[in-house]
Amino acid sequence: MLALYYYPGNASLLPHMMMREVGVPFEMHLVDRGKNAQKSAQYLKLNPNGRIPVLVDGDLVLFETVAIALHLVDKFPQAGLAPEVGTRERAEFYKWMVHLTNTPQAEYRAWFYPHEHVSDEAAVSAAKKAAEQRLYRMFDIISEQLGDRTWLLGDRFSAADLFLFMLMRWGRGMPRPPRMLSNLNALGERVLARRAVQEALRVEEIQPPFF
Ligand SMILES: N[C@@H](CCC(=O)N[C@@H](CS)C(=O)NCC(=O)O)C(=O)O
């Protein structure tokens, strides 16, 4: 049985939505951030970085959201969450998954945890503002790349769209949230309309606004 270590709305939401898309049975274990459980000795055995999520698949223990996502697309190819291996579309899929994780997702760390990026307490709010400006630029570029396509890969829905939805959600409290870009907003609505996504949000007790 697959087991996901999660906290509502955290990066665990991507594998959670994916497993609901697949329709596979899985267990969910709450990592109680209110009690800093992600830094507990027990959790650090699963992820020595003390970060969420972790996926346990038998004796395989995986950390890193995108590694988990890629493992799920490979393990459940019938779910069609990624194009076929070796195709041009698959390469585009890799591009988006890697871009989303090492560009906006990484930048969000600087926005959510600006104190980790500066040694001077007085510089924290400037560091957050700078991260915000970089995030705006990143979402502008994603929006330009998306253009009038339905999904990041064009006509084909993939896990990359779920990933983008989660990242848009994280920015919902910014003065200029990603949804203000009309094509991103439309993609967000399309993702939100999926039954698997609604189920994941319901189970995590996430309330509107969703993104
Ligand atoms: N690169 C990691 C980042 C994970 C990450 O930053 N998770 C956040 C929640 S979204 C977390 O665990 N924050 C709590 C902490 O850092 O103590 C991944 O993609 O899995």
The ligand as an SDF file (V2000), in Angstrom:
LIG
                    3D

 20 19  0  0  0  0  0  0  0  0999 V2000
   12.1960   20.3280   -2.6230 N   0  0  0  0  0  0  0  0  0  0  0  0
   11.2820   19.8260   -1.6230 C   0  0  0  0  0  0  0  0  0  0  0  0
   10.6840   21.0000   -0.8700 C   0  0  0  0  0  0  0  0  0  0  0  0
    9.6400   20.5550    0.1110 C   0  0  0  0  0  0  0  0  0  0  0  0
    9.1930   21.6930    1.0240 C   0  0  0  0  0  0  0  0  0  0  0  0
    9.7770   22.7900    1.0600 O   0  0  0  0  0  0  0  0  0  0  0  0
    8.1230   21.4040    1.7830 N   0  0  0  0  0  0  0  0  0  0  0  0
    7.5910   22.3860    2.7070 C   0  0  0  0  0  0  0  0  0  0  0  0
    6.0640   22.3790    2.6550 C   0  0  0  0  0  0  0  0  0  0  0  0
    5.4520   22.8120    1.0630 S   0  0  0  0  0  0  0  0  0  0  0  0
    7.9670   22.0180    4.1250 C   0  0  0  0  0  0  0  0  0  0  0  0
    8.1620   20.8510    4.4430 O   0  0  0  0  0  0  0  0  0  0  0  0
    8.0460   23.0260    4.9890 N   0  0  0  0  0  0  0  0  0  0  0  0
    8.2840   22.8470    6.3920 C   0  0  0  0  0  0  0  0  0  0  0  0
    9.7100   23.0490    6.7880 C   0  0  0  0  0  0  0  0  0  0  0  0
   10.5620   23.3790    5.9300 O   0  0  0  0  0  0  0  0  0  0  0  0
    9.9850   22.8730    7.9830 O   0  0  0  0  0  0  0  0  0  0  0  0
   10.1980   19.0040   -2.3100 C   0  0  0  0  0  0  0  0  0  0  0  0
    9.7890   19.3740   -3.4080 O   0  0  0  0  0  0  0  0  0  0  0  0
    9.7650   17.9900   -1.7470 O   0  0  0  0  0  0  0  0  0  0  0  0
  1  2  1  0
  2  3  1  0
  2 18  1  0
  3  4  1  0
  4  5  1  0
  5  6  2  0
  5  7  1  0
  7  8  1  0
  8  9  1  0
  8 11  1  0
  9 10  1  0
 11 12  2  0
 11 13  1  0
 13 14  1  0
 14 15  1  0
 15 16  2  0
 15 17  1  0
 18 19  2  0
 18 20  1  0
M  END
$$$$
